[in-house]
Amino acid sequence: MLEHNEIYRAIGELAYVIAKAGDGTQLEEKKAFFEIIEAELKFNAWSAESRFEILDEKVHPTLEHAYNDAMHEFKIHKSVLTPQLKETTLKVIKKVAAAYHPSEVKDFIIDRLEKDLKTL
């Protein structure tokens, strides 16, 4: 079960990457993130929410560093990264990207994520 929590935290980290890829996170954007993550991850949303909050309020990593950390977690725990979890990851990230201002950087990140998830 711990492995699943790490996957959900990685989803939160990817959502942070998408949120920061635009103008940075704003209060309305954070509210949208929490609504999306709770709707998609239900009981497991707390893992993604806590990771997003820590990154946004305390750590402030670069987008590349946060993305690579998330992918590292996916690779470490790929035994529990089911096709359904991959689909949920993409669904959450695309919804978070749509909730914020569109940008080419977000589109690039989503394309990269789709390719990277296929290799796992």
N, C-alpha and C positions, 0 to 999 in steps of 0.2 A: 504494500500500500504506500510505503514511503516513496517508491519510484514514481507512482502516479502523482503524488504531490509535487515532485520535482518537475514533472511534465507540465503541470498546471502553473507552476512558478515560471517556467520557461515561456509559457503562453503569455503570462503577465509581462514578462520582459520584452517579448516581441510587440505587445500592444504599446508598451512604453516607447519602443523604437518608432513605431508608426506615429504615435502622438507627437513625439519630439521632432519628427521629420518635417513637420510643417512649421508653424509659428511658435512651437513650444506648447506646453499644456496650459490650458486655461480652465477656470472653474467649470464652465459649461461642458468642456471636453471631458473633464474627469467624471462628471456626472454621467455623461453618455457612456464612457468606458464602463463604469460600475453597473449601469443598467444592462449593457450588452453582455458583460461577463457573467452576471447573475442569471440572465436568461439562458445563456448557452451552457454554463458549467454547473448551474444549480448549487448543490451543497458544496461542491469543490471550488466555488468561486473565491473563497477566502484566500486560498494559496496564491492565486493570480493577483488578487487585489493587494495583498500584503507586499508582494514583490514589486508591483507597480509603485506603490506608495513609498517604499524604501528607496527605490531608484530615483523617484521624482523629488523626494524631500531631503534625502541625505547623500546619496552617492553621486548622482549626476554623471553617469558614464557617457562616453562618446557613443554615437549610434552604432558604429562598427564594433566596439567592445561589447555592448549590450547584445547585439545580434549574435556575435560569435559565442558569447556565454550561453545564450539560449540554445543555439545549435549544438554546443558541446553537451548540454544536459540531454538533449534529444538523442545524441549519439551514445552517451553513457547508458541511457535507459531505453534504448531502442527495442528491447525485448517486450516492453509494455506499451510502446508507441504503435498502437494498432492503426489500421487504415481509418477507422472511425475517429480516433484521436487526431490523426493527421487532418482529416476533413474538418473536424471541429476547430482545430487550430487555424486553418485557412479561413473558415467561416467567421471566426471571431476577429481575426486580423483585417479581413476585408470590411466587416461591419464597422470596426473602429476607424479604419481609413475613410470610410464613407461618412462617418459622423463628423469628421474634421474637414478642413479645407483641402480640396484635392491638390495633388502636386505630382510632378514627375518623379521625385525622390520616393514617394510612397509607392507609386506604380513599380518603380525599380525594385524596391524592397519586397513587394508582394511577388513579383516575377522571380526574384532570387529565392525567396522562401519556397515557392512552388517547386522549383528545380531541386533545391536542397532536400526537401522532404521526399521527393521521388527517389533520391539516392539512398535513403535510409531503409 
